[in-house]
Amino acid sequence: MQNVRYALALSTLLTATAATAQIQPVPPAQPAPPPAAPAVPPTPAAPTESVPYGAGMKVNISPDGSKYVRFITWHQVWSRWTKNNTGTLRAPGKPQDSQVDFALRRSRFIVLSQLNPRFLVYTHLGINNQTAVSGGTAPTTDGKKPQLFVHEAVVEYKVNQYLNLGAGMHYQNGLSRMTRSSTINYLTLDAPLTNWPTIETIDQFARGIGVYGKGRIGKLDYALSVNESFLTNQTGAFSTPLGLGTTATTGTAPDQVTTSTGNNTAQYNPQGTNHIYQGYFSYEFLEQEGNLLPFNVGTYLGARRVFNIGAGFFYNKDGMVSRPTGSVVSVPGTAFTPAQTAAIGTEKHDIALFSADVFFDTPLNKETGTAFTLYGVYYNYNMGPNHVRFIGAANPGYGADARRGNAVPQSGTGNVGYVQAGYLLPKNLLGPKVRVQPYASHLLAGYEGLKTSTGEQKNVNIFDAGANFYVDGHNAKFTLNYRHRPDFTNVNDVQYRPEITLQTQVSL
């Protein structure tokens, strides 16, 4: 019907044009018209204000907008001063006590499309953590030319109003809200990293290849997935049973004996091939959040009133391996042969992770624009005996082991509590354009692998405090953050190091 109307309108226009083009009789002479009044310059239009970003760069390919292609891109650039952990190098043979550095924390691009209300396809590409010494072809010593890789490549089908099924490289993680978090709209500078306990070991940058089901039943939002377990790519020490202990040679030739003793510390299993099962459930008491994509919002800046309680899990059978201290094997000579190494017995352990969390975000005063955000989560991690892993975000240094630079204990067997809170200050505090949101967070973790020489478990405390300065919401903002982090180079004498970061973020 719409095409018929267009045809009728066009026909009428052409008829009218043809009629005016016909030859008319010359009219009788008329008196000359009076001179025209001097032209008045038009009043310039008032400058328009920028339109809110909304759904992003969206190209409608149907008149009603039901079929579309949408583009999302963002960069997060860090300018930072760091007091490094003991033993950090900035270049081979060059110790670095502290430094000012610049890093590309994230650079991402997403394309998503719906050509039918039942079908969704989206692709997510990007790089992460490029510094002058990391992120490149030799990650611990070279930051040049980081690899652009697929974060997500997903196809999804809507079965009914309660269930969507998807497949591909996806981010429909279980465990916690922050394990599924968007990196664009954090309340704090960044995630604590503990929320991704297996990142880059048996997954691809917190993503998995597999299938998932997601949806909403009333106020209950859920996501469940089954993924392949990526090969751990363990090399060197942890790739064989010898790396799960200590090896020493005693005696003199030709009577030398080499002995390997297990250390009862679990590492990721190089032969782990079992599937990963995970899920997350959230009950939304107040307003319900969007769930088209698996990116949970960190703070709504007073735009919504949300109160959710959630719980999740992550399970991978035989994902870890260890050798007990009672595993003592001796062979003649100075080294184990490959056959002797393969004969050393090991113990396998499941990766079993659980969490419970709460998220509250609400406007406080509509007139002044104030708002409050709170998030808290508890994790219980079982990853085999005494397992601890160290990671530093966009690590500015390296050294003899993973504890260098700005690395902290990121995950391990034990318990973790994390809380963050922020307050959006009244409008016009720094003028009509900029909004300010101070925040603070605290992580407290107890990993059984962090023990002093007397057997006392040493807790991990990480404090962050700072403020977001919003120029155009989360689409253009600056974040200034101070971190008080522990240096576990010597577990018997843990020192705390400061770190100050200014992040510039623009997302479109």
Residue pairs with C-beta under 8 A, 6 or more apart in sequence:
50 472
52 473
53 472
53 473
53 475
53 508
55 70
56 70
56 71
56 72
56 508
57 70
57 71
57 72
57 508
58 65
58 68
58 69
58 70
58 71
59 68
59 69
59 70
59 71
60 67
60 68
61 67
61 68
61 69
61 115
62 68
66 114
66 117
67 114
67 115
67 116
68 113
68 114
69 111
69 112
69 113
70 110
70 111
70 112
70 113
71 109
71 110
71 111
71 508
72 108
72 109
72 110
72 112
72 507
72 508
73 108
73 109
73 110
73 507
73 508
74 106
74 107
74 108
74 183
74 184
74 505
74 506
74 507
74 508
75 104
75 106
75 107
75 108
75 505
75 506
75 507
76 104
76 105
76 106
76 107
76 183
76 503
76 504
76 505
77 102
77 103
77 104
77 105
77 503
77 504
77 505
78 102
78 103
78 104
78 105
78 394
78 501
78 502
78 503
79 100
79 102
79 501
79 502
79 504
80 100
80 101
80 102
80 103
80 394
80 396
80 499
80 500
80 501
80 502
81 98
81 99
81 100
81 499
81 500
82 98
82 99
82 101
82 396
82 397
82 405
82 406
82 497
82 499
83 97
83 98
83 497
83 498
83 499
84 96
84 97
84 98
84 99
84 396
84 397
84 404
84 405
84 406
84 497
85 397
85 403
85 404
85 405
85 406
85 407
85 487
85 488
85 489
85 497
86 487
86 489
86 490
86 495
87 95
87 399
87 400
87 403
87 404
87 489
88 95
88 96
88 97
88 397
88 398
88 399
88 404
88 405
89 95
89 96
89 397
89 398
89 399
89 404
90 96
90 99
90 133
90 396
90 397
91 133
92 141
96 397
99 396
99 397
101 131
101 132
101 396
102 131
102 132
103 129
103 130
103 131
103 394
103 396
104 127
104 129
104 130
104 131
104 135
104 394
105 128
105 129
105 190
105 393
105 394
105 503
106 126
106 127
106 128
106 183
107 126
107 127
107 128
107 130
108 124
108 125
108 126
108 151
108 183
109 124
109 125
109 126
110 122
110 123
110 124
110 125
110 152
111 122
111 123
112 120
112 121
112 122
112 123
112 293
113 120
113 121
113 122
114 120
117 158
118 157
118 158
119 155
119 156
119 157
119 158
120 154
120 155
120 156
120 158
120 164
120 166
120 292
121 154
121 155
121 156
122 152
122 153
122 154
122 293
123 150
123 152
123 153
123 154
124 150
124 151
124 152
124 153
124 171
125 148
125 149
125 150
125 151
126 148
126 149
126 151
127 135
127 146
127 147
127 148
127 149
128 135
128 146
128 205
129 135
129 146
129 393
129 394
129 395
130 136
130 143
130 146
130 394
131 143
131 394
131 395
131 396
132 143
132 396
133 140
133 141
133 142
133 143
133 395
133 396
133 397
133 398
134 140
134 142
134 143
134 394
134 395
134 396
134 398
135 143
135 146
135 394
136 142
136 143
136 144
136 145
136 146
137 144
137 145
140 398
141 398
149 204
149 205
150 169
150 204
151 169
151 171
151 204
151 205
151 207
152 168
152 169
152 170
152 171
152 207
153 168
153 169
154 166
154 167
154 168
154 169
154 170
155 166
155 167
155 168
156 164
156 165
156 166
156 167
157 164
157 165
157 166
158 164
159 165
161 215
162 215
162 216
162 217
163 213
163 214
163 215
164 213
164 214
164 215
165 211
165 212
165 213
166 172
166 211
166 212
166 213
166 214
167 210
167 211
167 212
168 209
169 204
169 207
169 208
169 209
170 207
170 208
170 209
170 210
170 212
170 225
170 294
171 180
171 206
171 207
171 294
171 295
172 180
172 212
172 214
172 223
172 225
172 294
173 179
173 180
173 206
173 208
173 223
173 225
173 278
173 280
173 294
173 314
174 223
174 224
174 225
174 277
174 278
174 279
174 280
174 312
174 313
174 314
175 195
175 197
175 278
175 280
175 312
175 313
175 314
175 353
175 354
175 355
175 379
176 195
176 280
176 310
176 312
176 355
176 357
176 377
176 379
177 280
177 282
177 296
177 308
177 310
177 357
177 359
177 375
177 377
178 191
178 192
178 195
178 296
178 357
178 375
178 377
178 418
179 195
179 196
179 206
179 280
179 312
179 355
180 223
180 280
180 294
180 295
180 296
181 191
181 195
181 295
181 296
181 298
182 295
182 296
182 297
182 298
183 190
183 191
183 295
184 295
184 474
184 505
184 507
185 297
185 298
185 299
185 474
186 298
186 299
187 298
187 299
187 373
187 375
187 420
187 422
187 437
187 439
187 468
188 298
188 420
188 422
188 439
188 441
188 464
188 466
188 479
188 481
189 464
189 466
189 479
189 481
189 501
189 503
190 393
192 418
192 441
192 443
192 462
193 199
193 391
193 393
193 408
193 410
194 379
194 410
194 411
194 416
194 418
194 443
194 445
195 377
195 418
196 206
197 314
197 353
197 379
197 381
197 383
197 410
197 411
198 314
198 316
198 351
198 411
199 205
199 206
199 391
201 230
201 232
201 268
202 229
202 230
202 232
202 268
202 272
202 276
202 316
202 319
202 351
203 227
203 230
203 276
204 230
208 225
208 227
208 228
208 230
208 276
209 227
209 228
209 230
210 225
210 226
210 227
210 228
210 275
210 276
211 225
211 226
212 223
212 224
212 225
212 226
213 223
213 224
213 225
214 222
214 223
214 224
214 291
214 294
215 221
215 222
215 291
216 222
216 288
216 291
219 283
219 284
219 285
219 288
220 281
220 282
220 283
220 284
221 281
221 282
221 283
221 284
221 288
221 289
221 291
222 279
222 280
222 281
222 282
223 279
223 280
223 294
224 278
224 279
225 276
225 277
225 278
225 279
226 275
226 276
226 277
227 275
227 276
227 278
228 275
228 276
229 272
229 273
229 274
229 275
229 276
229 316
229 319
231 270
232 268
232 269
232 270
232 272
234 267
234 268
234 270
236 243
237 243
238 244
238 267
238 268
238 270
239 270
240 341
240 342
241 260
241 323
241 341
241 342
241 344
241 345
241 346
242 260
242 336
242 341
242 344
243 267
244 262
244 263
244 265
244 267
244 321
244 322
244 323
244 346
245 260
245 261
245 262
245 263
245 323
245 327
246 260
246 261
246 263
247 258
247 259
247 260
247 261
247 336
248 258
248 259
249 256
249 257
249 258
249 259
249 334
250 256
250 257
250 259
251 257
256 332
256 333
256 334
257 330
257 331
257 332
257 333
258 330
258 331
258 332
258 333
258 334
258 335
258 336
259 328
259 329
259 330
260 327
260 328
260 329
260 330
260 336
260 344
261 325
261 327
261 328
262 322
262 323
262 324
262 325
262 326
262 327
262 328
263 323
263 325
263 386
264 322
264 323
264 324
264 325
264 385
264 386
265 322
265 385
265 386
265 387
265 449
266 320
266 321
266 322
266 349
266 383
266 384
266 385
266 386
266 387
266 413
267 320
267 321
267 322
267 384
267 387
268 319
268 320
268 321
269 318
269 319
269 320
269 321
269 348
270 321
271 321
272 316
272 318
272 319
272 320
272 321
274 316
274 317
274 318
274 319
275 316
276 314
276 315
276 316
277 313
277 314
277 315
277 316
278 312
278 313
278 314
278 315
279 312
279 313
280 310
280 311
280 312
281 310
281 311
281 312
282 308
282 309
282 310
283 308
283 309
283 310
284 306
284 307
284 308
285 307
285 308
285 309
286 305
286 306
286 307
287 304
287 305
287 306
289 296
289 297
289 304
289 306
289 308
296 359
297 361
298 373
298 375
299 361
299 371
299 373
299 422
299 424
299 437
300 306
300 361
300 371
300 373
301 371
301 424
301 435
301 437
301 470
301 473
301 474
302 362
302 363
302 364
302 369
302 370
302 371
302 424
303 363
304 361
305 361
305 362
305 363
306 359
306 360
306 361
306 362
307 358
307 359
307 360
307 361
307 362
308 358
308 359
308 360
309 356
309 357
309 358
310 356
310 357
310 358
310 359
311 354
311 355
311 356
311 357
312 354
312 355
313 352
313 353
313 354
313 355
314 351
314 352
314 353
314 354
315 350
315 351
315 352
315 353
316 350
316 351
317 350
318 348
318 349
318 350
319 349
319 350
319 351
319 383
320 348
320 349
320 350
320 351
320 383
320 384
320 387
321 346
321 347
321 348
321 349
321 384
322 346
322 347
322 349
322 384
322 385
322 386
323 344
323 345
323 346
323 347
324 347
327 344
327 345
327 346
329 340
329 344
331 337
331 340
336 344
349 382
349 383
349 384
349 385
350 382
351 382
351 383
351 384
352 382
353 379
353 380
353 381
353 382
353 383
354 379
354 380
355 377
355 378
355 379
355 380
356 377
356 378
357 375
357 376
357 377
357 378
358 374
358 375
358 376
358 377
359 374
359 375
360 372
360 373
360 374
360 375
361 371
361 372
361 373
361 374
362 371
362 372
363 369
363 370
363 371
364 370
364 371
364 372
365 426
368 426
368 427
369 424
369 426
369 427
369 435
370 423
370 424
370 425
370 426
371 423
371 424
372 421
372 422
372 423
372 424
373 420
373 421
373 422
373 423
373 424
373 439
374 419
374 420
374 421
375 419
375 420
375 421
376 417
376 418
376 419
376 420
377 417
377 418
377 419
378 415
378 416
378 417
379 415
379 416
379 417
379 418
380 415
381 411
381 412
381 413
381 414
381 415
381 416
382 413
383 411
383 412
383 413
384 413
385 413
385 448
385 449
386 412
386 413
386 448
386 449
387 412
387 413
387 447
387 449
388 409
388 411
388 412
388 413
388 447
388 449
388 450
389 402
389 409
389 410
389 411
389 412
390 401
390 402
390 403
390 407
390 408
390 409
390 410
390 488
391 402
391 407
391 408
391 410
391 411
392 404
392 405
392 406
392 407
392 408
393 406
395 404
395 405
395 406
395 407
396 405
396 406
397 404
397 405
397 406
398 404
398 405
399 405
403 487
403 488
403 489
406 485
406 497
406 499
408 460
408 462
408 485
408 486
408 488
409 445
409 447
409 450
409 460
409 486
409 488
412 445
412 447
412 448
412 449
412 450
413 447
413 448
413 449
414 445
414 446
414 447
414 448
414 449
415 445
415 446
416 443
416 444
416 445
416 446
417 443
417 444
417 445
418 441
418 442
418 443
418 444
419 441
419 442
420 439
420 440
420 441
420 442
420 464
421 439
421 440
421 441
422 437
422 438
422 439
422 440
422 468
423 437
423 438
423 439
424 435
424 436
424 437
425 435
425 436
425 437
425 438
427 435
429 435
429 436
430 436
430 469
433 471
434 469
434 470
434 471
435 469
435 470
436 467
436 468
436 469
436 470
437 467
437 468
437 470
438 465
438 466
438 467
439 465
439 466
439 467
439 468
440 463
440 464
440 465
440 466
441 463
441 464
441 465
442 461
442 462
442 463
442 464
443 460
443 461
443 462
444 459
444 460
444 461
445 459
445 460
446 457
446 459
446 460
447 457
447 460
448 457
450 457
450 458
450 459
450 460
450 488
450 491
451 457
451 458
451 491
452 458
452 491
452 492
453 492
458 488
458 491
458 494
460 486
460 488
461 486
462 483
462 484
462 485
462 486
463 483
463 484
464 481
464 482
464 483
464 484
465 481
465 482
466 479
466 480
466 481
466 482
467 479
467 480
468 477
468 478
468 479
469 477
469 478
469 479
469 480
470 476
470 477
471 477
471 478
474 505
474 507
475 506
475 507
475 508
476 505
476 506
476 507
477 505
478 502
478 503
478 504
478 505
479 501
479 502
479 503
479 505
480 500
480 501
480 502
480 503
481 500
481 501
481 502
481 503
482 498
482 499
482 500
483 498
483 499
483 500
483 501
484 496
484 497
484 498
485 496
485 497
485 499
486 494
486 495
486 496
486 497
487 494
487 495
487 496
487 497
488 494
489 495
